[in-house]
Amino acid sequence: MKGVFSKHRRLKIVLNDGVCVILGYLIAMVLVYEKTNLPDVIYYRAPIFGLLVLASYMLAFLFFRTYNVLWYYANMKNFAVLVTACTVGASMTYAAEILINLVFDISINNSFRMNILSYITITDVLLMNRILMKYLRERNGISPVQKNLPRLLIIGAGSAAELCIREFRRRGKYSIVGLIDDDRDKIGCYLSGVKVLGDRWNIEKVCRRYGVDEILIAIPSLSHNLLADIVERCEATGIKTRIIPKEGIISRDSKGSITSKVRDIQIEDMLYRKQVDIENDKIGAYIQNRVVIVTGGGGSIGSEICRQVIKYKPKKLIILDNYENNAYELMLELREQDSEADVSVVIATVRDMAAIDEIFGKIRPDIVFHAAAHKHVPLMEEVPKEAIKNNIFGTFNVAKASIKYGVKRFIMISTDKAVNPTNIMGATKRVCEMMVQAFNDKERTEFVAVRFGNVLGSNGSVIPIFKQQINSGGPVKVTHKDITRYFMTIPEAASLVLQAGVYAQNGEVFVLDMGKPIKIYDLAEKMIKLMGYTPGKDIEIEIVGLRPGEKLYEELYMSTEDMISTKHDRIFVAKPVQIDKEVFYEKILRLIEQTDNMTDDEIRQSVADIIGKYTY
C-alpha cells in the first residue's frame, strides 16, 4: 500500500479527506445527541447518513478540484475554495435528507441542527488538517539554521522573501538565519518560520551574531535612495550581497522560479533613476504605420531605439549600420519580439552619399533616427579626419537625403561633449547640432537634435571597462580624482529621444535632464565594493591623468543658450543660437571638399571656424 500511495498522491488526499469528513461528522453527533441516545444514533444513523454525508462532500471536493492543489504550498485562495466545497457538500446532504423524508416518510430528528453543526466540524477538521500539512512540511524540510549550508540573511519580510524561503528550503541551498525589515510591527514576528531580527540599522550586528555568509535583498519595490542606503550597510559587513530585481518577481501561481532571478548587485542598480513617463499615444501617433530608419541601429543607443520603436507598430523598420553582426542579431531579436513586424537590415556607411541617396530613394522613410557616429574621445583625437567624415559628413548625407525624399522627422543623437568642446568628437557633434538648425525646413522635414550625457553600459563606456579591469585584478584606471560625468540608462535615453520627437520643430536642440553628475573615482570605489573587493587593498585605483581632449566636467548647455521648459519635466529646449545659414552651408561644403588635403591642425581650425568656440 505504501508503494501505491507514493505513486498516487490524489489517492492519499481522497482517503485523508474521507477520514476527516467521518471524524467531523462523529464529533457533531456527539455534540448534538444526548449520551443516552448516542449509541442507538451511532448504530442506526451513522452507517446510512454517514455514507450520505461522505458521498455529498466527496462529490463537492471533486467538483471544486480540491485534489489538484498542492496543499503543502496552499494559499488563502485554495483555503477559500475548500470552505466553498464544504458549504456545497453540506447543502447537498441536507437536500438529500429532505428528499428521503418526502419519498420514504422517514422523519429525522435534529436534522437541520445536525447538518449545521456537522458542516462546522467537518470544515474545521479539514482546515486544521491542511494547516497541519503545511506545518509538517516546513518542519520536516530544511530547518531555518543548518550548519552544513551557507547562512543567509534576507532583507525584507514580504511576499518576495516568503517565495525565497520556500524555494531555498525545497532546494536545500541555504540556512536562513533571519529576516530584516524596517516595519517595526514585523520585528520579532515570524514569516514561514523565519524570525524578523531587526531593521536595516541592525544589519551589521545581526551578521556578526549569526555568522552570516551571504545577504539577499528581497524588496523589489525599493526606491533608489533606500536601496543605496541598504547596500552601503551591507557593504560595511564585507559580506557578499545579492538582489532580486523588480523584474524578478514571479506570481505565486507561476511555474517560474524567483531564485533564478537572483543576481549580484550592479552599479546600474545604484545609479537607477525613477522611470521615465512618456506620452505613448503621441509617440505612437508619429511612428505607427510609418517607415522608420535608424542609422547606427546596431549600436548601444540605436539598438535600444529600435527595440522601443517596434512597440509602436511602424509600417517598416530599417536598421542601417556598417557592422553586420550586431545589426543582424538585433533584427532576429526584434522579429522574435514581434513576429508580424517588418524589420530589415541595410549594411551601409553614412559616409557614402551615393549609397544613402539610393537607400532613401528606395525605401522612402518617414522618420529618421540618426544615431550613427564615432563617439570615443581619445581615439578621435588621434584621427580627427575620421571624426569629420563619419560625424559631420555622415550627418550631412543623411540630412540632405531626408530633405530630398520628404522625410517628416529627422532626430539626431547629440552629446554633452558638444557644449564648449575641448575635443574633436564634441566639436563635430556641435557642428551637427548647428546643421540640424540650419537645415530645418518647416514645409518638409522637421529637424531636431537630442543632447545628453553618458549612458550606462554602452559599448566602450566607463562601467564595462571598470568591470573588466576589476575582473582582471586591477588596477582600475581613473583619469583624475575629481573628474565627474552625467549618467543615464540606455532605455531611459532612448525613451526620451522618442518623446523629444513629439516636440520636433524649428531645428531645436533638446537637452535631457541628466540629474546630478557623479564623480568617476567614487564610481570606481563603489563598483569594486559591489564586486566583493576592498578598494586600495584587493583592487587598486590608479590615477592616470586626463586624456587628450578630456574635460574634468561636462556641461549640458552653453552660457549663450537659454533653457526653455517643454511639457515634459525631463526635456528642455536649448534656445537656438543665431546662425547665418548661407555662410554655414558654404563652410560645410568647403570642409567636405578640402578635408582629405588638410592636416590635423587645419581640420581643427576649420571646425573651430564653423562653431566659433572650440578649445584644442
N, C-alpha and C positions, 0 to 999 in steps of 0.2 A: 504493500500500500504506500510505503514511503516513496518508492520509485514512481508510482502513479501520480502522487501528489506533487512530486518535484517537477514532473513534466507537464502537469495540468494545473496551472495557477488558479484558473477560474473555478475548478472543481473544489479546491481548498476554500475559496471565498464563499461558494454556494453552501457548502457544509457548515462553514463558520456562521453564515447568516441564519441558516436553519436553526442551529443551536441557540443563537441569540434571540430569535423570534419565540421559540418554545420557552426559553428561560424567562423572557419578558412577560409572556402570557401566563406562566405559572405564578410569577410574582404578583400579577394583577389579580389572579384568582384568590391567592392567599389574603390580599388586602380587601377584596370585595365580600367574600363569603365568610360566614361565621365558622368557628372551629368545629362546631357540631355537624354542620352540613358539608364541610370541606371534603372529607373522604368520599362521600357519595358524589359530590360535584366532580371531583377529580376522576372518579371511576366511570361515571356515566357521561359527563360533559367533555372532559379533556380529549378523549380519543377522537370523538366526532368533530366537535367545534375547534379543537386544536389543529386538526388537519385542514379545516376550512380556513382558519387564520393563516396557517403556514402557506397554503396554496395562494391565498389572496396577496400576501406580502411578497412572496417569491415572484409572482406574475408582475407585480408592480416594479420590483427590482429589475426584472428582465426588460420591461418596457422602458424604464429610465436608464438602462445600460450602466447600472452601478458596478457591474462586474468588469467593465472596461477601464476602470480607474485604478491607477497605481496608488493605493491608499497610503503607502509609505511617504508619498510626496503630495498628498492631497492638500487642496487649498479650500478657502471658505465657500467657493462656488460648488465644489464637489460635496461638501457637507450639506449645503442648502438643497442640492438635488436629492440627497439621501433622505432628508426630512420630508421633502415633497413626495417621494416614493412611499414613505411610511404613511403619509396622510391619505394617499390614494388607496393603499392597502387596507387601512382601517375603514375607509368608506366602502370598499368592496365587501369587506367582512360584514359590516352592518347591513348592507343591502341584501346580501345572501341570507342573513338570518331573518330578515323581514319576509323574504320570498319563501323560506322554509315554513315560517309561521302561517303564511297565506295558503300555501299548497297543501301542507301536511297537518295544519291546525295544531302545530306544536308550540306551546307557549314557553318562552324562555325567560326565566326570572333575571332581573337586573341586567337585561341585555344591553341597554344604552350605557348604563354606568360601567359595565364590564368592558365595553368597546372603547369608551373614552380612556379609562384607566390603562387598559392593555396597550392602547396607542401610545400613551405617555411612557409606560415602562419599556415597551419594545424599542421605541425611538431612543430612549436614554441608554439602554443596553447596547444598541448598535453604535451610537455615537461614542460611548465610552470605549467600546471595542476598537473603533477606528483610531481614536486618540492614543489608546494603548499601543496599537500597531506602530504609529509614528514614534512614540516614546521609545519603544524597544528597539526600533530601527536605529535611532540616533545613539542610544546607549550601547548597542552592540556593534556600532560602526567604529570609525576611528575616533578615539577619545580626543577632547579638546587639547590635551597636552600629552604627547607621546615621545619618549626620549630619543628614539631612533630616527625621528623625522625632523627636518628643518622647522624651527619655531617661527611662526608667522604672526605678526601683529597687523590687524586690519583697521584702517582709518575709515570710519563710517559705520553706522549701525542702522542702515536702511535696507531696501529691497535688494540692492546690488550686493551688499555684504552677505545677506541671507543666501542668495544664489551661490555666492562663492563658497560659503561654509558648507553648503550642501554638496557641491561638486568636489571640493577638496577632500571631504570625508569619504565620498564614494570612491575617489581615485586613490586615497591614501597618500596624498602628496605632501601635506604639511600637518604639523601640530599647531593648532590655532590657540595662541596663549590668551588672546582677548581682543577687545574692540576699543576704539577711541571715537568719541563723538562729543561735539560741543553742546548738545542738548542736555542741560543739567538734569532733566527729568528721566533721562535714559541711564545716567551713570549709576552703577550698582545693579542694573537690571540685566536680564539675560536675553540674548537673541539666538534661538536654536541651540540653547545650552551653553553659549559662549558669553562671558560676562563683559559688560562695558566698564572698562577700568578707569576711565577718566576722559578729560578733554584734551585738545591739542597742546595745551601748556604742560601736560604730563607725559608727552611722548618720550622724552629723553629718560625720565625717571622710570617709566614702565619698561623701556627697552633694557635698561640696566638691571632692573629687578628680575625680569623674566628671561633674560638671556636671549633676546630676540635675534634671529638670524636674517630675517627679511621683513620689509614693510610693504603692504599693499594699500594704495589709496583707492577706495571703492566708493567714491562720491562723484559720479559723472556730471552732476549738475553744479559743481564748484565754480565760483567766479574766478576770474584770473587772479585777482588780488589775494583771495583766500587760498587758492592753490599755491601761489608763490610763497605765502607765509608757511603753509604746512610743509612744503618741500624744503624750505630753509630749516625748519625744525628737525625734519628727518635727516637732512644733510649733517646737522650738528652731531647726530649719533654715530655717523660713519658707517651706517648700515645700508645695504642695497635697498633702494626704494623703487617700486614699480607702480603702475597705474592702470585702471580700467578707463579708457577714454569714453567720451559721451556716445560715440558711435558703437561702443562695445556692449551697451545694454541690450539684452535679449529678453523677449517676453517669456513669462513663466511657461506658457503653452508651446513655446518654440522648441524644436528639436536641436537647435544650435547650442553651443557651449559658450558660456560667458567667459570662462577661464582661458579659452583660446584667444580672446581679445586682449588679455593682459600683456602689457609691453613695458619696456623701460621708459622712464620719463625723458622726453625730448625737449630741447631748448625751445622748440616751437610752441610747446605747451605753456612755457613760462612767458613767452612774448605774445601769446594769443590775445587778440582784442575782441571786443564784442562783435557779434555777427552783423554784417552789413545789411541794412534794409534797402532793398531796391524795388523799383516800380516794375514788376514783372509784366503787367498789362501794357505799359508804354514801351518797354523794351520789345515785347512780342509784336507790338503794332508796327515797328520799323524793320523787324527781322523776318517775321513769319511770311512764308511764300515768296521770299526774296532770294536772289542768288548772292551768296556771300563768299568772299575770298579773303583768306588770312595769309599774308606774306610772313615768312618766318614761322609758319604754322607748326613746325616740328620742334620749336624751341620751348623754353620753360613758360614764358608768357603766352606765346602764340598757341601752344597746345591747350592751355587752360581756357583761352578764349574760345577755341574750337569746341571744347567739352561743354562750355556753357551755352554757346550759340546753338548747338544741336538740340538743346532742350526747348528752344523756341520754334522748332519746326521750319527751318528755312527750306526754300524750294530746292536749293542745291548748296552744298558747302565744298569749297575747293581749298585744299591745303597746299600752299605754294611754298616750296623750300628747295634749297640746293643740296641738302643732305637727305638721301633717300631712306635710310634705315628708320630714323625717328618718325618721319612722315608716314611711312608705310605702316609701322606699328600703331601709330595713332589712328590711321584710317581703319584698321582692323578693330581697334578698341571701340571706336565710335559706331561702327556697323554692328558690333555685338550689343552695344548700349541701345541702339535703335535700329532694328533690322530693316525698317522701311525707309530710313534716311538715305538720301542721295549724297554720298560722300566720295570724293575722288582726290587723288594726289597729282599735282603737276610739279615736275622737277625742273627748276629753272633758277637763275640768279637774277635778282632785281637790277643788277648792273648791266644786263643785256637789254637795251632799249627795244631792239627788234623782236626779241622773244616776248617781252612784256606786252608790246603792242599786238603781237599775234595772239597771245593768250587772251587778252582783254577783248579783242575783236571777235574771238570765237565764243567765249562764254558770256560776254556782256554782263558783268557783275553789277548788282545794285548797291552793294555795301562793300567797302574795303577796310579791313583792319590791318594797318601796316606795322608789323612787329619785327620785320627783318632789319637787322643792324649788327654791326660789330660793337661790343659793349665793354670789352676788357681794357681798362685804362692803361696799365703798363705795356701791354702788347701793342696797342695802337700808338703809343709814344715812340715805339721803335720803328713803326711803318705808317707814318701819317698819311701817305698816299693811299694805302688800303682803306683807311678810315674814311677818307674823302670819297673814294669810289663807291664803297658799299653804302655808307650812310647818306651822303649828300646826293651823289648821282643816282643811287638806287631810289631814294625818295622822290627825286625829280622825275625819274622814268615812270614810277607808279602814279605819281600825281598827274603828269601830262596824259597818261593813258586813261586815267579816271575822268579827266575833263573831256577828252576826245570821245569816249564811249558813253558819256552820260551817267556816270556813277552818281548815285544820290547822296551817299555819305562816305567821306574818307576820314578815317580815325587813325591818327598816328600815335604810336607809343614814344613818349619822350622820357627824360630823366632829370633828376635834380642836379646832375652834373652840368646841365646846360645853363645853370644860373651862375653868372660871373665865372665862366670856365677858366680852369688852370691847366687843362689837358685837351689834347686834340679830339678825343672822343666826345667830351662835353661840348666843345666848340662846334663840332659837326652837328650835334643834336640841336644846338641853338640855331644854327643855320636852317635846319629842318623845321623848327618851330616858326621861324620867320617866313619860310617857304609856304607853310600852311596858311599863314595870314595873307601873304602876297597873292597866292593862287586862288583864294576863295572867290567863287563866282556864285552869287545868290541865285541866278537863274538856272544854274545847272548843278554843280557839285557843292555840297556843304562840307567844308573842311574843318577839322578840329584836331588839336593835339592834346594828349593827356600826359601830364608830368607827375612822376612820383619817384620815390627813392628805392632803396634795395628791397628785393623780395626774398623771403626766407626760403632757402633750399633750392634756389635756381642754379642752373649749371654754372660752376665756377665761382659761386658766391662764397662768402667767408665761412658760413656754417658747415657745408660739406668739406671744405678744406680743413677746418679745425678738427672735424670728426676724424678725417684721415690721419692728421698729424697725431691726434691722441691715440688712435688705434695702433699707430706705428711706434708709440712710446715717447713721443715728443721730440724736440720741443715744439710748443705751439708758438708760431711766429706772429707777433703783433708789430705793426709799423711804428706806432707811437702810443705811449701810455695814456695820452689824453684824447686820442682820436675818437670821434663819435660818428654814428651813422643813423639814418632813419630806416626802419624796417616795416615790412608789410607782408602778409601771407600771399602766396600766388593766387589762390581763389578769391581773396579779398580784392586784390589789384584788378583781376580780370572782371569781377562783377562791377566794380566802379568804372572801368573802361566802357562796359556795355551801358551802364547808367549814363555816363557822360555823353554817349551817342544820342541819348534822348534830347539833350540840350544843344546839339551841334548846330552852329550857325556863325556866320561872320568871321570865320577863321580864328576862333578863340583858342586860347591855351587854358585848359582846365588843370587845376592843381589839386591833387588829392591830399586830404588831411592824413598825415603820417603819424600823428601822435607825438610823443616825446622822443628825442634822439637818445641812442643807447651808446655807452662807452664800450668800445670793442674789447678793451682789456677786461672789463667786468664780465663781458660776454664770454670771453675765453675762460676765466675763472669758473663761471657758472657751468659751462659745458664740461670742464674737467671734473667738477664735483658730481654732476649728474651721471657721468660715465663711471663713477665709483673710485675716482682717484683724488689725491690731495695735491692742489696746486703748490708748486715750489718744492714738493717732496717726491711725489711719484712722477709728476709731469711738470717740467719747467716751462715758464713763459719767457720767450726771448724777444726783446725789443730790437728790431732790425732797421729802424729808420724809415722815414717817408719815402715812398717810391716816386719816380718822376711823374709830375703832374698831379700828385695826390694832395688833397687838402685835409687839414685837421678836422674840419666840419663841413657839412653840406648845407646848402640853402635851398628853400623851395620856391622863392620868388626874389626878384631883383628889387632894389630900392626904388627904381623908376616905375615898377608895376604896382598898381593899386589892386588889392584883392577884393573881389566882389562876391557876395554870397549867392548861391543858387538855391533852388527848392530843396536840395539835398544837403544835409548838415555836414557831409564829409567831402563835398566837392565845391571848389571855389573857382572863380574865373580871374585869371591874371589880365587886367585891363591892357589891351594891345598897345605896344609902343609904336609910334608913328613911323611908317616905312615908305620911302619913295619906291613904289613898286617897279617902275621902269628901270631905275638905277639898279635896284636889287636884282632884277631879271638879267640885266646886262652883265653884272658881276658874276652871276651863276654861270651864264653861258661862257664867259671868258675863262672861268675856273675849269669848266669841263674841257674846253679846247686846249688849255695850256698845262694841265696838271702833269701829264706824262713827261714834260720837259722841265719841270720845276724841281728845285732842291727841297729838302725837308723844311728848311728855314723859309724859303719863298712860299711854300704851301701854307705854313703857319701865318705868315704875314698877310697872305691873300685872304685867309679865313678871318683874321683879326680885322681886316679892312671891311669885310662884309658885316660882321656882327658888332663892331665898334668897341667892344670890351673883351679882351682875351689876354690874360697874363700867362706868358710862357717863357 
